[in-house]
Amino acid sequence: MEASLTLRPPRHRLDRRFITWRTLQAVLWSIGVLGTLGAIWGYAESARPYLGPVILAVAVTYAVNITVMPYARYRTHRWEATEDAVYALSGWLTREWKVVPISRIQSIDTEIGPLQRWLGLASITVTTASSEGKITIEGVDAKIAEETVDRLREVTAATPGDAT
């Protein structure tokens, strides 16, 4: 069965709310990081000449992270769970394709953080015995994630193999 698995584009897109989730994450991180750097700049007068360029570079990085990254990831990321494998395509600068055969799956987890809960999203993590065999699919509708995880648990329980 595993020999027939091919690298192909996964069928499902992430939920459109993924863009809002990633944007909010980037905004909150930028407030924390730039706020801390700004406080240091305000209190440590001797560090101002050095911190000014750092703050500017970090602000530009976060501006790109807030305005470009969520849309680019949404357009790129895809996922699919079939009876044979879990497929994932991720990345916004570098694309990463992963295929995990059902017989290699050791655990299937769902994660729902506070922002995800508020937006009705979840993340699915499929883990194998290999250190490189982990797939995380972020930005899935919470109900679809629950159904997918339940279905994957049933399929993996019925699939012979030792998951190694």
C-alpha positions, 0 to 999 in steps of 0.5 A, a space after each residue: 500500500 505505501 509504495 502506491 502513495 504519491 506526492 500530490 496536491 492535497 484537496 482541502 484549503 484551510 478555513 478562511 478564518 485562518 487569515 484572521 487568526 494568523 494576523 491576530 497572532 502577529 499583531 499580539 506578538 508585535 505589540 509585545 516585542 516592540 513594546 518591550 524594545 520601546 520600553 528599553 529604548 525609553 529607559 536606557 538612554 545609552 542604548 538608543 543609538 543601537 536600539 533605534 535600527 533594531 526597532 526599525 528592522 523589527 517593525 518592518 519585519 512585523 509589518 510584513 508578517 502582519 500584512 503578507 504572511 497570513 494571506 500567503 500561508 492561506 493561499 499555500 497551505 493545503 491538507 487532506 486525510 484519506 484512507 491511505 495517508 495524511 497529506 499536507 502542504 505548508 510554508 509561505 517562503 519555502 514550501 514543504 510537502 509531507 505524506 504520512 501513511 496511515 500505517 505509520 501514524 502513532 498519535 493524532 492530536 487536536 489543539 485549540 488555543 484561546 484565539 482559535 477557540 474564539 474563531 472556531 478553529 483547531 490544529 490537527 497534529 499527526 505524529 509518527 515514530 520518526 522525528 521528521 514524521 510529524 504533520 501539523 495542520 493549522 487553521 481547520 474549522 473545529 468541527 471538521 477537525 474533530 470529524 477528521 481526527 475521529 475518522 483517522 482514529 478509526 482508520 488507524 485502529 483498523 490498519 495493520 502495522 506497528 506504526 514504526 
